[in-house]
């Protein structure tokens, strides 16, 4: 897409860019908001050594960025989710 080069030039937090953060916000019918997400890429050969964990520093960086864009009545986190995809 022609706009892709313009997007790459946009200022942003280098940490979020390094971690592959894509800020997504989706409000469910019950009012809950889903916020995400980040990506960590590993070779399939490393799958056995990958551990399921939540990077609290990365999650806080995502939330800080989201707070600059949207106002929510609360920022209470109810649940974290980790997904794994092999490529």
N, CA, C and O atoms as a Maestro MAE file, in Angstrom:
{
 s_m_m2io_version
 :::
 2.0.0
}

f_m_ct {
 s_m_title
 :::
 protein
 m_atom[348] {
  # First column is atom index #
  i_m_mmod_type
  r_m_x_coord
  r_m_y_coord
  r_m_z_coord
  i_m_residue_number
  s_m_chain_name
  s_m_pdb_residue_name
  s_m_pdb_atom_name
  i_m_atomic_number
  :::
  1 25 0.832 -1.173 0.000 1 A "UNK " " N  " 7
  2 3 0.000 0.000 0.000 1 A "UNK " " CA " 6
  3 2 0.883 1.246 0.000 1 A "UNK " " C  " 6
  4 15 1.899 1.287 0.694 1 A "UNK " " O  " 8
  5 25 0.507 2.241 -0.762 2 A "UNK " " N  " 7
  6 3 1.319 3.464 -0.820 2 A "UNK " " CA " 6
  7 2 1.480 4.150 0.540 2 A "UNK " " C  " 6
  8 15 2.507 4.781 0.792 2 A "UNK " " O  " 8
  9 25 0.494 4.037 1.404 3 A "UNK " " N  " 7
  10 3 0.562 4.723 2.695 3 A "UNK " " CA " 6
  11 2 1.530 4.044 3.663 3 A "UNK " " C  " 6
  12 15 1.900 4.640 4.674 3 A "UNK " " O  " 8
  13 25 1.943 2.820 3.376 4 A "UNK " " N  " 7
  14 3 2.811 2.081 4.292 4 A "UNK " " CA " 6
  15 2 4.102 2.843 4.596 4 A "UNK " " C  " 6
  16 15 4.511 2.918 5.755 4 A "UNK " " O  " 8
  17 25 4.743 3.402 3.585 5 A "UNK " " N  " 7
  18 3 5.979 4.162 3.809 5 A "UNK " " CA " 6
  19 2 5.726 5.371 4.710 5 A "UNK " " C  " 6
  20 15 6.567 5.710 5.541 5 A "UNK " " O  " 8
  21 25 4.587 6.013 4.550 6 A "UNK " " N  " 7
  22 3 4.251 7.148 5.423 6 A "UNK " " CA " 6
  23 2 4.055 6.690 6.862 6 A "UNK " " C  " 6
  24 15 4.466 7.379 7.796 6 A "UNK " " O  " 8
  25 25 3.437 5.545 7.040 7 A "UNK " " N  " 7
  26 3 3.222 5.022 8.388 7 A "UNK " " CA " 6
  27 2 4.546 4.709 9.067 7 A "UNK " " C  " 6
  28 15 4.708 4.975 10.258 7 A "UNK " " O  " 8
  29 25 5.490 4.152 8.328 8 A "UNK " " N  " 7
  30 3 6.789 3.827 8.901 8 A "UNK " " CA " 6
  31 2 7.526 5.067 9.371 8 A "UNK " " C  " 6
  32 15 8.340 4.988 10.290 8 A "UNK " " O  " 8
  33 25 7.256 6.208 8.759 9 A "UNK " " N  " 7
  34 3 7.935 7.453 9.105 9 A "UNK " " CA " 6
  35 2 7.303 8.162 10.302 9 A "UNK " " C  " 6
  36 15 7.879 9.117 10.824 9 A "UNK " " O  " 8
  37 25 6.137 7.713 10.739 10 A "UNK " " N  " 7
  38 3 5.450 8.361 11.850 10 A "UNK " " CA " 6
  39 2 6.263 8.203 13.137 10 A "UNK " " C  " 6
  40 15 6.841 7.146 13.391 10 A "UNK " " O  " 8
  41 25 6.301 9.277 13.952 11 A "UNK " " N  " 7
  42 3 7.011 9.157 15.223 11 A "UNK " " CA " 6
  43 2 6.282 8.163 16.126 11 A "UNK " " C  " 6
  44 15 5.071 7.971 16.024 11 A "UNK " " O  " 8
  45 25 7.032 7.561 16.983 12 A "UNK " " N  " 7
  46 3 6.417 6.615 17.905 12 A "UNK " " CA " 6
  47 2 7.457 6.095 18.881 12 A "UNK " " C  " 6
  48 15 8.657 6.315 18.720 12 A "UNK " " O  " 8
  49 25 6.979 5.420 19.868 13 A "UNK " " N  " 7
  50 3 7.837 4.839 20.888 13 A "UNK " " CA " 6
  51 2 8.688 3.733 20.266 13 A "UNK " " C  " 6
  52 15 8.141 2.748 19.769 13 A "UNK " " O  " 8
  53 25 10.015 3.875 20.284 14 A "UNK " " N  " 7
  54 3 10.872 2.852 19.677 14 A "UNK " " CA " 6
  55 2 10.679 1.473 20.305 14 A "UNK " " C  " 6
  56 15 10.777 0.456 19.618 14 A "UNK " " O  " 8
  57 25 10.404 1.438 21.604 15 A "UNK " " N  " 7
  58 3 10.179 0.156 22.285 15 A "UNK " " CA " 6
  59 2 8.953 -0.547 21.710 15 A "UNK " " C  " 6
  60 15 8.987 -1.753 21.465 15 A "UNK " " O  " 8
  61 25 7.877 0.197 21.496 16 A "UNK " " N  " 7
  62 3 6.665 -0.399 20.938 16 A "UNK " " CA " 6
  63 2 6.904 -0.872 19.505 16 A "UNK " " C  " 6
  64 15 6.402 -1.924 19.108 16 A "UNK " " O  " 8
  65 25 7.655 -0.116 18.740 17 A "UNK " " N  " 7
  66 3 7.972 -0.529 17.372 17 A "UNK " " CA " 6
  67 2 8.815 -1.793 17.370 17 A "UNK " " C  " 6
  68 15 8.565 -2.712 16.589 17 A "UNK " " O  " 8
  69 25 9.811 -1.839 18.241 18 A "UNK " " N  " 7
  70 3 10.686 -3.016 18.335 18 A "UNK " " CA " 6
  71 2 9.895 -4.275 18.678 18 A "UNK " " C  " 6
  72 15 10.190 -5.355 18.168 18 A "UNK " " O  " 8
  73 25 8.903 -4.138 19.531 19 A "UNK " " N  " 7
  74 3 8.113 -5.285 19.982 19 A "UNK " " CA " 6
  75 2 6.957 -5.620 19.047 19 A "UNK " " C  " 6
  76 15 6.191 -6.545 19.320 19 A "UNK " " O  " 8
  77 25 6.823 -4.886 17.956 20 A "UNK " " N  " 7
  78 3 5.776 -5.205 16.986 20 A "UNK " " CA " 6
  79 2 4.377 -4.913 17.494 20 A "UNK " " C  " 6
  80 15 3.442 -5.659 17.202 20 A "UNK " " O  " 8
  81 25 4.225 -3.835 18.253 21 A "UNK " " N  " 7
  82 3 2.921 -3.510 18.833 21 A "UNK " " CA " 6
  83 2 2.001 -2.945 17.762 21 A "UNK " " C  " 6
  84 15 2.380 -2.064 16.990 21 A "UNK " " O  " 8
  85 25 0.806 -3.464 17.735 22 A "UNK " " N  " 7
  86 3 -0.283 -2.969 16.895 22 A "UNK " " CA " 6
  87 2 -1.399 -2.634 17.871 22 A "UNK " " C  " 6
  88 15 -2.012 -3.531 18.449 22 A "UNK " " O  " 8
  89 25 -1.662 -1.363 18.053 23 A "UNK " " N  " 7
  90 3 -2.692 -0.989 19.013 23 A "UNK " " CA " 6
  91 2 -4.064 -1.265 18.409 23 A "UNK " " C  " 6
  92 15 -4.462 -0.652 17.418 23 A "UNK " " O  " 8
  93 25 -4.761 -2.183 19.016 24 A "UNK " " N  " 7
  94 3 -6.103 -2.567 18.597 24 A "UNK " " CA " 6
  95 2 -7.033 -2.368 19.778 24 A "UNK " " C  " 6
  96 15 -6.704 -2.740 20.904 24 A "UNK " " O  " 8
  97 25 -8.184 -1.788 19.524 25 A "UNK " " N  " 7
  98 3 -9.197 -1.608 20.566 25 A "UNK " " CA " 6
  99 2 -10.528 -2.091 20.012 25 A "UNK " " C  " 6
  100 15 -10.936 -1.709 18.916 25 A "UNK " " O  " 8
  101 25 -11.188 -2.925 20.775 26 A "UNK " " N  " 7
  102 3 -12.487 -3.433 20.343 26 A "UNK " " CA " 6
  103 2 -13.415 -3.479 21.543 26 A "UNK " " C  " 6
  104 15 -13.087 -4.067 22.573 26 A "UNK " " O  " 8
  105 25 -14.568 -2.859 21.402 27 A "UNK " " N  " 7
  106 3 -15.545 -2.890 22.485 27 A "UNK " " CA " 6
  107 2 -16.563 -3.981 22.209 27 A "UNK " " C  " 6
  108 15 -17.172 -4.030 21.141 27 A "UNK " " O  " 8
  109 25 -16.737 -4.857 23.193 28 A "UNK " " N  " 7
  110 3 -17.701 -5.947 23.091 28 A "UNK " " CA " 6
  111 2 -19.107 -5.423 23.411 28 A "UNK " " C  " 6
  112 15 -19.270 -4.310 23.911 28 A "UNK " " O  " 8
  113 25 -20.095 -6.233 23.117 29 A "UNK " " N  " 7
  114 3 -21.491 -5.844 23.344 29 A "UNK " " CA " 6
  115 2 -21.766 -5.523 24.813 29 A "UNK " " C  " 6
  116 15 -22.624 -4.694 25.118 29 A "UNK " " O  " 8
  117 25 -21.036 -6.179 25.728 30 A "UNK " " N  " 7
  118 3 -21.259 -5.932 27.154 30 A "UNK " " CA " 6
  119 2 -20.480 -4.726 27.679 30 A "UNK " " C  " 6
  120 15 -20.525 -4.435 28.874 30 A "UNK " " O  " 8
  121 25 -19.765 -4.022 26.796 31 A "UNK " " N  " 7
  122 3 -19.043 -2.822 27.184 31 A "UNK " " CA " 6
  123 2 -17.563 -3.029 27.466 31 A "UNK " " C  " 6
  124 15 -16.802 -2.062 27.508 31 A "UNK " " O  " 8
  125 25 -17.143 -4.278 27.660 32 A "UNK " " N  " 7
  126 3 -15.725 -4.528 27.905 32 A "UNK " " CA " 6
  127 2 -14.902 -4.162 26.676 32 A "UNK " " C  " 6
  128 15 -15.357 -4.303 25.541 32 A "UNK " " O  " 8
  129 25 -13.697 -3.694 26.919 33 A "UNK " " N  " 7
  130 3 -12.817 -3.294 25.825 33 A "UNK " " CA " 6
  131 2 -11.614 -4.230 25.797 33 A "UNK " " C  " 6
  132 15 -10.964 -4.460 26.817 33 A "UNK " " O  " 8
  133 25 -11.334 -4.759 24.623 34 A "UNK " " N  " 7
  134 3 -10.161 -5.596 24.404 34 A "UNK " " CA " 6
  135 2 -9.081 -4.703 23.816 34 A "UNK " " C  " 6
  136 15 -9.319 -3.979 22.849 34 A "UNK " " O  " 8
  137 25 -7.877 -4.760 24.414 35 A "UNK " " N  " 7
  138 3 -6.758 -3.935 23.972 35 A "UNK " " CA " 6
  139 2 -5.587 -4.842 23.622 35 A "UNK " " C  " 6
  140 15 -5.288 -5.782 24.358 35 A "UNK " " O  " 8
  141 25 -4.934 -4.570 22.523 36 A "UNK " " N  " 7
  142 3 -3.736 -5.341 22.172 36 A "UNK " " CA " 6
  143 2 -3.072 -4.701 20.984 36 A "UNK " " C  " 6
  144 15 -3.500 -3.618 20.585 36 A "UNK " " O  " 8
  145 25 -2.126 -5.249 20.430 37 A "UNK " " N  " 7
  146 3 -1.422 -6.432 20.821 37 A "UNK " " CA " 6
  147 2 0.029 -6.324 20.418 37 A "UNK " " C  " 6
  148 15 0.411 -5.399 19.701 37 A "UNK " " O  " 8
  149 25 0.822 -7.240 20.860 38 A "UNK " " N  " 7
  150 3 2.243 -7.246 20.524 38 A "UNK " " CA " 6
  151 2 2.589 -8.591 19.911 38 A "UNK " " C  " 6
  152 15 1.836 -9.557 20.027 38 A "UNK " " O  " 8
  153 25 3.734 -8.636 19.261 39 A "UNK " " N  " 7
  154 3 4.185 -9.866 18.623 39 A "UNK " " CA " 6
  155 2 5.658 -10.087 18.926 39 A "UNK " " C  " 6
  156 15 6.463 -9.158 18.850 39 A "UNK " " O  " 8
  157 25 6.000 -11.294 19.262 40 A "UNK " " N  " 7
  158 3 7.399 -11.670 19.369 40 A "UNK " " CA " 6
  159 2 7.602 -12.818 18.397 40 A "UNK " " C  " 6
  160 15 6.918 -13.839 18.471 40 A "UNK " " O  " 8
  161 25 8.537 -12.643 17.499 41 A "UNK " " N  " 7
  162 3 8.754 -13.631 16.454 41 A "UNK " " CA " 6
  163 2 9.945 -14.504 16.790 41 A "UNK " " C  " 6
  164 15 10.996 -14.008 17.195 41 A "UNK " " O  " 8
  165 25 9.778 -15.807 16.621 42 A "UNK " " N  " 7
  166 3 10.837 -16.778 16.851 42 A "UNK " " CA " 6
  167 2 10.788 -17.800 15.723 42 A "UNK " " C  " 6
  168 15 9.735 -18.056 15.138 42 A "UNK " " O  " 8
  169 25 11.940 -18.371 15.435 43 A "UNK " " N  " 7
  170 3 11.992 -19.439 14.443 43 A "UNK " " CA " 6
  171 2 11.298 -20.674 15.005 43 A "UNK " " C  " 6
  172 15 11.309 -20.896 16.216 43 A "UNK " " O  " 8
  173 25 10.705 -21.466 14.145 44 A "UNK " " N  " 7
  174 3 9.983 -22.658 14.586 44 A "UNK " " CA " 6
  175 2 10.904 -23.597 15.371 44 A "UNK " " C  " 6
  176 15 10.436 -24.346 16.228 44 A "UNK " " O  " 8
  177 25 12.189 -23.561 15.089 45 A "UNK " " N  " 7
  178 3 13.139 -24.411 15.816 45 A "UNK " " CA " 6
  179 2 13.234 -24.018 17.298 45 A "UNK " " C  " 6
  180 15 13.678 -24.817 18.122 45 A "UNK " " O  " 8
  181 25 12.828 -22.814 17.629 46 A "UNK " " N  " 7
  182 3 12.867 -22.341 19.008 46 A "UNK " " CA " 6
  183 2 11.560 -22.597 19.757 46 A "UNK " " C  " 6
  184 15 11.439 -22.221 20.923 46 A "UNK " " O  " 8
  185 25 10.602 -23.215 19.122 47 A "UNK " " N  " 7
  186 3 9.283 -23.407 19.736 47 A "UNK " " CA " 6
  187 2 9.379 -24.154 21.060 47 A "UNK " " C  " 6
  188 15 8.646 -23.843 21.999 47 A "UNK " " O  " 8
  189 25 10.268 -25.130 21.148 48 A "UNK " " N  " 7
  190 3 10.376 -25.927 22.373 48 A "UNK " " CA " 6
  191 2 10.881 -25.109 23.559 48 A "UNK " " C  " 6
  192 15 10.584 -25.445 24.705 48 A "UNK " " O  " 8
  193 25 11.631 -24.050 23.307 49 A "UNK " " N  " 7
  194 3 12.175 -23.262 24.422 49 A "UNK " " CA " 6
  195 2 11.346 -22.031 24.731 49 A "UNK " " C  " 6
  196 15 11.666 -21.296 25.665 49 A "UNK " " O  " 8
  197 25 10.285 -21.789 23.967 50 A "UNK " " N  " 7
  198 3 9.428 -20.640 24.246 50 A "UNK " " CA " 6
  199 2 8.591 -20.923 25.483 50 A "UNK " " C  " 6
  200 15 8.105 -22.037 25.676 50 A "UNK " " O  " 8
  201 25 8.432 -19.921 26.303 51 A "UNK " " N  " 7
  202 3 7.603 -20.095 27.480 51 A "UNK " " CA " 6
  203 2 6.400 -19.167 27.391 51 A "UNK " " C  " 6
  204 15 6.463 -18.085 26.808 51 A "UNK " " O  " 8
  205 25 5.335 -19.609 27.971 52 A "UNK " " N  " 7
  206 3 4.131 -18.787 28.002 52 A "UNK " " CA " 6
  207 2 4.259 -17.835 29.178 52 A "UNK " " C  " 6
  208 15 4.240 -18.250 30.337 52 A "UNK " " O  " 8
  209 25 4.390 -16.568 28.868 53 A "UNK " " N  " 7
  210 3 4.536 -15.576 29.927 53 A "UNK " " CA " 6
  211 2 3.943 -14.255 29.463 53 A "UNK " " C  " 6
  212 15 3.703 -14.043 28.275 53 A "UNK " " O  " 8
  213 25 3.717 -13.388 30.414 54 A "UNK " " N  " 7
  214 3 3.199 -12.062 30.132 54 A "UNK " " CA " 6
  215 2 4.264 -11.052 30.505 54 A "UNK " " C  " 6
  216 15 4.748 -11.043 31.637 54 A "UNK " " O  " 8
  217 25 4.630 -10.205 29.563 55 A "UNK " " N  " 7
  218 3 5.630 -9.175 29.784 55 A "UNK " " CA " 6
  219 2 4.927 -7.941 30.344 55 A "UNK " " C  " 6
  220 15 4.327 -7.173 29.592 55 A "UNK " " O  " 8
  221 25 4.997 -7.749 31.649 56 A "UNK " " N  " 7
  222 3 4.254 -6.658 32.283 56 A "UNK " " CA " 6
  223 2 4.753 -5.289 31.820 56 A "UNK " " C  " 6
  224 15 3.965 -4.349 31.720 56 A "UNK " " O  " 8
  225 25 6.048 -5.166 31.539 57 A "UNK " " N  " 7
  226 3 6.582 -3.891 31.039 57 A "UNK " " CA " 6
  227 2 5.976 -3.555 29.676 57 A "UNK " " C  " 6
  228 15 5.604 -2.410 29.421 57 A "UNK " " O  " 8
  229 25 5.880 -4.550 28.815 58 A "UNK " " N  " 7
  230 3 5.293 -4.340 27.492 58 A "UNK " " CA " 6
  231 2 3.805 -4.019 27.604 58 A "UNK " " C  " 6
  232 15 3.315 -3.120 26.920 58 A "UNK " " O  " 8
  233 25 3.090 -4.735 28.446 59 A "UNK " " N  " 7
  234 3 1.660 -4.454 28.624 59 A "UNK " " CA " 6
  235 2 1.438 -3.037 29.138 59 A "UNK " " C  " 6
  236 15 0.512 -2.358 28.696 59 A "UNK " " O  " 8
  237 25 2.274 -2.586 30.066 60 A "UNK " " N  " 7
  238 3 2.122 -1.228 30.589 60 A "UNK " " CA " 6
  239 2 2.414 -0.194 29.501 60 A "UNK " " C  " 6
  240 15 1.762 0.848 29.451 60 A "UNK " " O  " 8
  241 25 3.383 -0.471 28.634 61 A "UNK " " N  " 7
  242 3 3.681 0.445 27.525 61 A "UNK " " CA " 6
  243 2 2.501 0.531 26.563 61 A "UNK " " C  " 6
  244 15 2.181 1.612 26.068 61 A "UNK " " O  " 8
  245 25 1.854 -0.605 26.295 62 A "UNK " " N  " 7
  246 3 0.675 -0.622 25.427 62 A "UNK " " CA " 6
  247 2 -0.454 0.196 26.065 62 A "UNK " " C  " 6
  248 15 -1.108 0.991 25.391 62 A "UNK " " O  " 8
  249 25 -0.674 -0.006 27.357 63 A "UNK " " N  " 7
  250 3 -1.741 0.727 28.047 63 A "UNK " " CA " 6
  251 2 -1.457 2.225 28.082 63 A "UNK " " C  " 6
  252 15 -2.369 3.033 27.906 63 A "UNK " " O  " 8
  253 25 -0.203 2.597 28.306 64 A "UNK " " N  " 7
  254 3 0.164 4.010 28.325 64 A "UNK " " CA " 6
  255 2 -0.119 4.647 26.965 64 A "UNK " " C  " 6
  256 15 -0.629 5.765 26.891 64 A "UNK " " O  " 8
  257 25 0.213 3.938 25.904 65 A "UNK " " N  " 7
  258 3 -0.046 4.437 24.554 65 A "UNK " " CA " 6
  259 2 -1.559 4.551 24.310 65 A "UNK " " C  " 6
  260 15 -2.026 5.544 23.751 65 A "UNK " " O  " 8
  261 25 -2.312 3.546 24.726 66 A "UNK " " N  " 7
  262 3 -3.764 3.553 24.533 66 A "UNK " " CA " 6
  263 2 -4.413 4.719 25.285 66 A "UNK " " C  " 6
  264 15 -5.363 5.326 24.790 66 A "UNK " " O  " 8
  265 25 -3.903 5.030 26.475 67 A "UNK " " N  " 7
  266 3 -4.458 6.137 27.271 67 A "UNK " " CA " 6
  267 2 -4.312 7.480 26.566 67 A "UNK " " C  " 6
  268 15 -5.070 8.409 26.847 67 A "UNK " " O  " 8
  269 25 -3.345 7.597 25.650 68 A "UNK " " N  " 7
  270 3 -3.152 8.835 24.904 68 A "UNK " " CA " 6
  271 2 -4.211 8.996 23.816 68 A "UNK " " C  " 6
  272 15 -4.435 10.100 23.320 68 A "UNK " " O  " 8
  273 25 -4.858 7.900 23.447 69 A "UNK " " N  " 7
  274 3 -5.761 7.902 22.302 69 A "UNK " " CA " 6
  275 2 -7.230 7.834 22.698 69 A "UNK " " C  " 6
  276 15 -8.074 8.451 22.048 69 A "UNK " " O  " 8
  277 25 -7.542 7.100 23.745 70 A "UNK " " N  " 7
  278 3 -8.941 6.869 24.101 70 A "UNK " " CA " 6
  279 2 -9.134 7.040 25.606 70 A "UNK " " C  " 6
  280 15 -8.242 6.743 26.401 70 A "UNK " " O  " 8
  281 25 -10.288 7.512 25.967 71 A "UNK " " N  " 7
  282 3 -10.635 7.635 27.384 71 A "UNK " " CA " 6
  283 2 -11.639 6.534 27.722 71 A "UNK " " C  " 6
  284 15 -12.663 6.371 27.059 71 A "UNK " " O  " 8
  285 25 -11.314 5.793 28.765 72 A "UNK " " N  " 7
  286 3 -12.205 4.736 29.242 72 A "UNK " " CA " 6
  287 2 -12.608 5.045 30.677 72 A "UNK " " C  " 6
  288 15 -11.862 5.713 31.393 72 A "UNK " " O  " 8
  289 25 -13.769 4.573 31.108 73 A "UNK " " N  " 7
  290 3 -14.201 4.836 32.489 73 A "UNK " " CA " 6
  291 2 -13.289 4.167 33.514 73 A "UNK " " C  " 6
  292 15 -13.179 4.642 34.645 73 A "UNK " " O  " 8
  293 25 -12.637 3.073 33.132 74 A "UNK " " N  " 7
  294 3 -11.690 2.392 34.015 74 A "UNK " " CA " 6
  295 2 -10.642 1.697 33.161 74 A "UNK " " C  " 6
  296 15 -10.899 1.311 32.021 74 A "UNK " " O  " 8
  297 25 -9.475 1.549 33.730 75 A "UNK " " N  " 7
  298 3 -8.383 0.834 33.051 75 A "UNK " " CA " 6
  299 2 -8.058 -0.446 33.811 75 A "UNK " " C  " 6
  300 15 -6.952 -0.976 33.706 75 A "UNK " " O  " 8
  301 25 -9.025 -0.937 34.574 76 A "UNK " " N  " 7
  302 3 -8.855 -2.190 35.308 76 A "UNK " " CA " 6
  303 2 -8.698 -3.344 34.303 76 A "UNK " " C  " 6
  304 15 -9.495 -3.486 33.376 76 A "UNK " " O  " 8
  305 25 -7.674 -4.151 34.503 77 A "UNK " " N  " 7
  306 3 -7.425 -5.297 33.638 77 A "UNK " " CA " 6
  307 2 -8.087 -6.522 34.255 77 A "UNK " " C  " 6
  308 15 -7.804 -6.881 35.398 77 A "UNK " " O  " 8
  309 25 -8.960 -7.152 33.502 78 A "UNK " " N  " 7
  310 3 -9.634 -8.355 33.986 78 A "UNK " " CA " 6
  311 2 -8.900 -9.635 33.616 78 A "UNK " " C  " 6
  312 15 -8.932 -10.617 34.357 78 A "UNK " " O  " 8
  313 25 -8.238 -9.616 32.461 79 A "UNK " " N  " 7
  314 3 -7.634 -10.854 31.985 79 A "UNK " " CA " 6
  315 2 -6.541 -10.547 30.965 79 A "UNK " " C  " 6
  316 15 -6.651 -9.606 30.179 79 A "UNK " " O  " 8
  317 25 -5.490 -11.355 30.992 80 A "UNK " " N  " 7
  318 3 -4.448 -11.304 29.969 80 A "UNK " " CA " 6
  319 2 -4.561 -12.560 29.130 80 A "UNK " " C  " 6
  320 15 -5.019 -13.597 29.611 80 A "UNK " " O  " 8
  321 25 -4.148 -12.471 27.888 81 A "UNK " " N  " 7
  322 3 -4.202 -13.611 26.992 81 A "UNK " " CA " 6
  323 2 -2.921 -13.659 26.174 81 A "UNK " " C  " 6
  324 15 -2.455 -12.633 25.679 81 A "UNK " " O  " 8
  325 25 -2.363 -14.830 26.036 82 A "UNK " " N  " 7
  326 3 -1.174 -15.033 25.208 82 A "UNK " " CA " 6
  327 2 -1.536 -16.027 24.107 82 A "UNK " " C  " 6
  328 15 -2.105 -17.084 24.380 82 A "UNK " " O  " 8
  329 25 -1.213 -15.692 22.888 83 A "UNK " " N  " 7
  330 3 -1.429 -16.600 21.766 83 A "UNK " " CA " 6
  331 2 -0.111 -16.922 21.099 83 A "UNK " " C  " 6
  332 15 0.797 -16.091 21.073 83 A "UNK " " O  " 8
  333 25 -0.002 -18.110 20.566 84 A "UNK " " N  " 7
  334 3 1.213 -18.525 19.897 84 A "UNK " " CA " 6
  335 2 0.878 -18.982 18.492 84 A "UNK " " C  " 6
  336 15 -0.061 -19.750 18.283 84 A "UNK " " O  " 8
  337 25 1.649 -18.506 17.538 85 A "UNK " " N  " 7
  338 3 1.456 -18.859 16.150 85 A "UNK " " CA " 6
  339 2 2.805 -19.272 15.569 85 A "UNK " " C  " 6
  340 15 3.787 -18.546 15.720 85 A "UNK " " O  " 8
  341 25 2.864 -20.382 14.933 86 A "UNK " " N  " 7
  342 3 4.098 -20.822 14.280 86 A "UNK " " CA " 6
  343 2 4.110 -20.308 12.858 86 A "UNK " " C  " 6
  344 15 3.091 -20.312 12.167 86 A "UNK " " O  " 8
  345 25 5.281 -19.865 12.432 87 A "UNK " " N  " 7
  346 3 5.382 -19.405 11.040 87 A "UNK " " CA " 6
  347 2 6.490 -20.125 10.321 87 A "UNK " " C  " 6
  348 15 6.727 -19.871 9.140 87 A "UNK " " O  " 8
  :::
 }
 m_bond[347] {
  # First column is bond index #
  i_m_from
  i_m_to
  i_m_order
  :::
  1 1 2 1
  2 2 3 1
  3 3 4 2
  4 3 5 1
  5 5 6 1
  6 6 7 1
  7 7 8 2
  8 7 9 1
  9 9 10 1
  10 10 11 1
  11 11 12 2
  12 11 13 1
  13 13 14 1
  14 14 15 1
  15 15 16 2
  16 15 17 1
  17 17 18 1
  18 18 19 1
  19 19 20 2
  20 19 21 1
  21 21 22 1
  22 22 23 1
  23 23 24 2
  24 23 25 1
  25 25 26 1
  26 26 27 1
  27 27 28 2
  28 27 29 1
  29 29 30 1
  30 30 31 1
  31 31 32 2
  32 31 33 1
  33 33 34 1
  34 34 35 1
  35 35 36 2
  36 35 37 1
  37 37 38 1
  38 38 39 1
  39 39 40 2
  40 39 41 1
  41 41 42 1
  42 42 43 1
  43 43 44 2
  44 43 45 1
  45 45 46 1
  46 46 47 1
  47 47 48 2
  48 47 49 1
  49 49 50 1
  50 50 51 1
  51 51 52 2
  52 51 53 1
  53 53 54 1
  54 54 55 1
  55 55 56 2
  56 55 57 1
  57 57 58 1
  58 58 59 1
  59 59 60 2
  60 59 61 1
  61 61 62 1
  62 62 63 1
  63 63 64 2
  64 63 65 1
  65 65 66 1
  66 66 67 1
  67 67 68 2
  68 67 69 1
  69 69 70 1
  70 70 71 1
  71 71 72 2
  72 71 73 1
  73 73 74 1
  74 74 75 1
  75 75 76 2
  76 75 77 1
  77 77 78 1
  78 78 79 1
  79 79 80 2
  80 79 81 1
  81 81 82 1
  82 82 83 1
  83 83 84 2
  84 83 85 1
  85 85 86 1
  86 86 87 1
  87 87 88 2
  88 87 89 1
  89 89 90 1
  90 90 91 1
  91 91 92 2
  92 91 93 1
  93 93 94 1
  94 94 95 1
  95 95 96 2
  96 95 97 1
  97 97 98 1
  98 98 99 1
  99 99 100 2
  100 99 101 1
  101 101 102 1
  102 102 103 1
  103 103 104 2
  104 103 105 1
  105 105 106 1
  106 106 107 1
  107 107 108 2
  108 107 109 1
  109 109 110 1
  110 110 111 1
  111 111 112 2
  112 111 113 1
  113 113 114 1
  114 114 115 1
  115 115 116 2
  116 115 117 1
  117 117 118 1
  118 118 119 1
  119 119 120 2
  120 119 121 1
  121 121 122 1
  122 122 123 1
  123 123 124 2
  124 123 125 1
  125 125 126 1
  126 126 127 1
  127 127 128 2
  128 127 129 1
  129 129 130 1
  130 130 131 1
  131 131 132 2
  132 131 133 1
  133 133 134 1
  134 134 135 1
  135 135 136 2
  136 135 137 1
  137 137 138 1
  138 138 139 1
  139 139 140 2
  140 139 141 1
  141 141 142 1
  142 142 143 1
  143 143 144 2
  144 143 145 1
  145 145 146 1
  146 146 147 1
  147 147 148 2
  148 147 149 1
  149 149 150 1
  150 150 151 1
  151 151 152 2
  152 151 153 1
  153 153 154 1
  154 154 155 1
  155 155 156 2
  156 155 157 1
  157 157 158 1
  158 158 159 1
  159 159 160 2
  160 159 161 1
  161 161 162 1
  162 162 163 1
  163 163 164 2
  164 163 165 1
  165 165 166 1
  166 166 167 1
  167 167 168 2
  168 167 169 1
  169 169 170 1
  170 170 171 1
  171 171 172 2
  172 171 173 1
  173 173 174 1
  174 174 175 1
  175 175 176 2
  176 175 177 1
  177 177 178 1
  178 178 179 1
  179 179 180 2
  180 179 181 1
  181 181 182 1
  182 182 183 1
  183 183 184 2
  184 183 185 1
  185 185 186 1
  186 186 187 1
  187 187 188 2
  188 187 189 1
  189 189 190 1
  190 190 191 1
  191 191 192 2
  192 191 193 1
  193 193 194 1
  194 194 195 1
  195 195 196 2
  196 195 197 1
  197 197 198 1
  198 198 199 1
  199 199 200 2
  200 199 201 1
  201 201 202 1
  202 202 203 1
  203 203 204 2
  204 203 205 1
  205 205 206 1
  206 206 207 1
  207 207 208 2
  208 207 209 1
  209 209 210 1
  210 210 211 1
  211 211 212 2
  212 211 213 1
  213 213 214 1
  214 214 215 1
  215 215 216 2
  216 215 217 1
  217 217 218 1
  218 218 219 1
  219 219 220 2
  220 219 221 1
  221 221 222 1
  222 222 223 1
  223 223 224 2
  224 223 225 1
  225 225 226 1
  226 226 227 1
  227 227 228 2
  228 227 229 1
  229 229 230 1
  230 230 231 1
  231 231 232 2
  232 231 233 1
  233 233 234 1
  234 234 235 1
  235 235 236 2
  236 235 237 1
  237 237 238 1
  238 238 239 1
  239 239 240 2
  240 239 241 1
  241 241 242 1
  242 242 243 1
  243 243 244 2
  244 243 245 1
  245 245 246 1
  246 246 247 1
  247 247 248 2
  248 247 249 1
  249 249 250 1
  250 250 251 1
  251 251 252 2
  252 251 253 1
  253 253 254 1
  254 254 255 1
  255 255 256 2
  256 255 257 1
  257 257 258 1
  258 258 259 1
  259 259 260 2
  260 259 261 1
  261 261 262 1
  262 262 263 1
  263 263 264 2
  264 263 265 1
  265 265 266 1
  266 266 267 1
  267 267 268 2
  268 267 269 1
  269 269 270 1
  270 270 271 1
  271 271 272 2
  272 271 273 1
  273 273 274 1
  274 274 275 1
  275 275 276 2
  276 275 277 1
  277 277 278 1
  278 278 279 1
  279 279 280 2
  280 279 281 1
  281 281 282 1
  282 282 283 1
  283 283 284 2
  284 283 285 1
  285 285 286 1
  286 286 287 1
  287 287 288 2
  288 287 289 1
  289 289 290 1
  290 290 291 1
  291 291 292 2
  292 291 293 1
  293 293 294 1
  294 294 295 1
  295 295 296 2
  296 295 297 1
  297 297 298 1
  298 298 299 1
  299 299 300 2
  300 299 301 1
  301 301 302 1
  302 302 303 1
  303 303 304 2
  304 303 305 1
  305 305 306 1
  306 306 307 1
  307 307 308 2
  308 307 309 1
  309 309 310 1
  310 310 311 1
  311 311 312 2
  312 311 313 1
  313 313 314 1
  314 314 315 1
  315 315 316 2
  316 315 317 1
  317 317 318 1
  318 318 319 1
  319 319 320 2
  320 319 321 1
  321 321 322 1
  322 322 323 1
  323 323 324 2
  324 323 325 1
  325 325 326 1
  326 326 327 1
  327 327 328 2
  328 327 329 1
  329 329 330 1
  330 330 331 1
  331 331 332 2
  332 331 333 1
  333 333 334 1
  334 334 335 1
  335 335 336 2
  336 335 337 1
  337 337 338 1
  338 338 339 1
  339 339 340 2
  340 339 341 1
  341 341 342 1
  342 342 343 1
  343 343 344 2
  344 343 345 1
  345 345 346 1
  346 346 347 1
  347 347 348 2
  :::
 }
}
